[in-house]
Amino acid sequence: MVYLAINIYYGAFLLGTIMQVGIVFIPGVSQIFSLTALAPKQWAVTFLASIAPIIIMEFQKKLNEIVFGKPVYTYKEIRN
């Protein structure tokens, strides 16, 4: 059951990504929404802003491991 739920989430993420990219890059659709494609520098800023939370959370987990001697939450603790 968990496997099915994970696949549904991945599918929804993929579909949403395809729709968002399509709206930006398909000329007729992008004109309806008055959009223009991002410049490479703008894509870089978008990518960095998107990945920043992952980097911050990984840093926080490592800090918790150092301060508390173990990760605050482990997979086994969450599952039980």
Secondary structure as GFF3:
##gff-version 3
##sequence-region A 1 80
A	DSSP	alpha_helix	2	25	.	.	.	ID=ss1
A	DSSP	alpha_helix	27	32	.	.	.	ID=ss2
A	DSSP	alpha_helix	40	68	.	.	.	ID=ss3
A	DSSP	alpha_helix	75	79	.	.	.	ID=ss4
###
